[in-house]
Amino acid sequence: MVKWFKNVLHLYRREHTVEAAVQALEGLDFDTIAVSGVSGLLLGPILAYKMSKKLIVVRKNGDSSHSNYLIEGTCGRKYVIIDDFMSTGATVSYIRQQIDKKIDVSGWKPECVGFYNYDDSEFSERHQQQRCDEAGIPYLNPTYAQYR
């Protein structure tokens, strides 16, 4: 089993993962959590509930499992993307594009305020920071060095 999967399936690791995310995102100005795929859906709804945030799910193109809608949920003015890891940035770009195309509430477009990943390895931190820089959005995880 891959590490990120253990972080959300194992009871004690999940509790730690959720608390770490809440601490990292506390005080940030956002009202919505955006997720896509299984990895986002394993943690996104828990965080949305725990932090009293809206939740929006963006399905990957062609994924019609259980619904014919590409986007479900409610998006506010500012959202954070939650996922396990940003490999190429394609999923994050896709989520942002779909929200930009499909969500228009009274003439304003929701703003992506950053990306939070719950794979807590040192390699992940460096890789994620680089990918976020390339995507032009903030990387919201605290630095790994703080936890050594």
Backbone torsions as a table, in degrees:
resi	resn	phi	psi	omega
1	MET	NA	134.4	179.8
2	VAL	-69.9	153.6	-173.0
3	LYS	-59.4	-46.0	-176.9
4	TRP	-61.1	-34.1	-180.0
5	PHE	-66.0	-40.2	176.5
6	LYS	-63.8	-34.5	-178.9
7	ASN	-63.1	-22.4	179.9
8	VAL	-112.6	-19.0	-179.7
9	LEU	-90.7	-33.4	179.8
10	HIS	-79.0	126.7	-172.6
11	LEU	-51.1	-52.6	-175.3
12	TYR	-73.0	-36.3	175.8
13	ARG	-66.6	-39.0	179.1
14	ARG	-62.2	-44.8	178.6
15	GLU	-59.2	-43.9	178.3
16	HIS	-64.5	-42.8	-179.1
17	THR	-62.8	-43.3	179.1
18	VAL	-65.1	-46.6	-179.7
19	GLU	-63.2	-39.3	177.4
20	ALA	-62.6	-41.1	179.0
21	ALA	-65.8	-44.3	179.8
22	VAL	-59.9	-45.6	179.4
23	GLN	-62.2	-42.9	-178.1
24	ALA	-66.2	-33.8	-174.5
25	LEU	-96.4	-9.9	179.9
26	GLU	-58.1	134.7	177.9
27	GLY	85.0	-10.5	177.9
28	LEU	-77.2	139.4	-178.4
29	ASP	-83.6	95.4	174.8
30	PHE	-155.4	158.3	-178.9
31	ASP	-126.9	-1.8	-174.8
32	THR	-140.1	143.1	172.3
33	ILE	-108.3	127.6	179.3
34	ALA	-110.2	134.1	-179.6
35	VAL	-138.9	165.2	174.7
36	SER	-150.1	141.6	175.3
37	GLY	74.8	174.6	-177.6
38	VAL	-59.6	-43.7	-176.2
39	SER	-61.4	-36.6	176.9
40	GLY	-76.2	-36.9	-178.0
41	LEU	-73.6	-17.6	177.4
42	LEU	-72.1	-30.1	-177.3
43	LEU	-114.4	-33.3	-175.7
44	GLY	-52.9	-50.9	-179.3
45	PRO	-63.6	-36.0	178.0
46	ILE	-63.6	-47.0	179.6
47	LEU	-64.8	-42.9	179.6
48	ALA	-59.2	-43.8	179.0
49	TYR	-65.4	-50.0	-176.0
50	LYS	-63.1	-34.7	-176.7
51	MET	-99.4	3.1	-178.4
52	SER	56.7	48.5	179.1
53	LYS	-112.9	158.7	172.7
54	LYS	-73.7	161.6	179.2
55	LEU	-130.9	133.3	174.8
56	ILE	-128.2	132.8	-179.6
57	VAL	-111.4	125.1	178.3
58	VAL	-111.1	111.5	180.0
59	ARG	-79.5	151.5	176.3
60	LYS	-72.0	147.1	-178.9
61	ASN	-54.7	129.8	179.9
62	GLY	90.5	-9.3	178.0
63	ASP	-84.7	102.6	-179.2
64	SER	-110.7	19.1	179.9
65	SER	-66.8	121.9	174.6
66	HIS	70.8	-2.6	179.5
67	SER	-166.2	153.6	175.3
68	ASN	-100.4	1.6	-178.1
69	TYR	-94.4	136.6	176.4
70	LEU	-76.3	-31.1	-179.6
71	ILE	-127.2	132.5	175.2
72	GLU	-136.2	150.5	179.9
73	GLY	110.2	-164.8	-177.1
74	THR	-125.2	129.4	179.0
75	CYS	-111.0	130.9	175.6
76	GLY	-91.2	-152.0	-176.0
77	ARG	-81.7	-31.6	-176.8
78	LYS	-134.4	130.6	-177.4
79	TYR	-128.6	155.3	175.2
80	VAL	-115.6	136.5	175.3
81	ILE	-92.5	128.1	178.9
82	ILE	-114.5	129.4	176.0
83	ASP	-157.7	173.6	-178.3
84	ASP	-75.1	-37.4	-168.9
85	PHE	-167.8	144.9	173.8
86	MET	-109.3	104.5	-177.5
87	SER	-79.7	-67.0	-178.9
88	THR	-105.1	-17.9	-175.7
89	GLY	95.2	-2.3	-176.7
90	ALA	-64.0	-42.0	-179.2
91	THR	-66.2	-44.2	178.6
92	VAL	-62.0	-44.2	178.0
93	SER	-61.7	-42.5	179.9
94	TYR	-63.3	-45.4	178.3
95	ILE	-58.4	-47.7	-179.0
96	ARG	-63.0	-43.3	179.9
97	GLN	-62.7	-44.6	-178.9
98	GLN	-65.0	-43.1	178.5
99	ILE	-64.5	-43.2	178.0
100	ASP	-60.8	-40.8	-177.9
101	LYS	-73.9	-38.9	-166.6
102	LYS	-105.1	-18.4	-177.1
103	ILE	-106.7	117.2	176.6
104	ASP	-144.3	103.7	-177.0
105	VAL	-110.4	109.8	177.8
106	SER	52.9	39.4	173.7
107	GLY	87.0	1.3	178.0
108	TRP	-116.1	151.3	178.1
109	LYS	-106.4	137.2	176.6
110	PRO	-61.8	149.3	-178.4
111	GLU	-108.7	131.5	174.1
112	CYS	-81.8	118.2	-178.2
113	VAL	-97.2	-0.6	174.7
114	GLY	151.7	-178.1	-176.9
115	PHE	-126.5	134.0	174.5
116	TYR	-121.8	128.7	176.1
117	ASN	-114.3	148.2	-178.5
118	TYR	-108.9	17.8	166.7
119	ASP	-90.2	112.2	-166.8
120	ASP	-98.3	32.4	179.5
121	SER	-89.0	157.4	179.7
122	GLU	-62.3	-41.6	178.2
123	PHE	-59.4	-42.3	-178.9
124	SER	-58.2	-42.7	-178.5
125	GLU	-58.8	-50.5	-178.8
126	ARG	-63.3	-43.7	-178.9
127	HIS	-64.3	-45.5	-177.8
128	GLN	-64.8	-41.9	178.5
129	GLN	-59.3	-43.8	179.0
130	GLN	-62.6	-45.4	-179.3
131	ARG	-64.5	-39.7	178.6
132	CYS	-66.2	-40.2	176.2
133	ASP	-58.5	-43.9	179.5
134	GLU	-64.5	-35.7	-179.2
135	ALA	-81.2	-13.2	179.6
136	GLY	76.8	28.4	177.1
137	ILE	-129.0	153.3	179.7
138	PRO	-68.6	145.7	171.2
139	TYR	-92.0	120.9	-167.9
140	LEU	-95.6	-5.0	-179.7
141	ASN	-74.9	143.1	172.3
142	PRO	-68.3	158.0	-177.6
143	THR	-69.7	145.7	179.9
144	TYR	-59.1	-34.8	-177.4
145	ALA	-59.5	-27.8	179.0
146	GLN	-64.7	-22.9	-174.3
147	TYR	-103.9	4.9	-179.6
148	ARG	-76.8	NA	NA
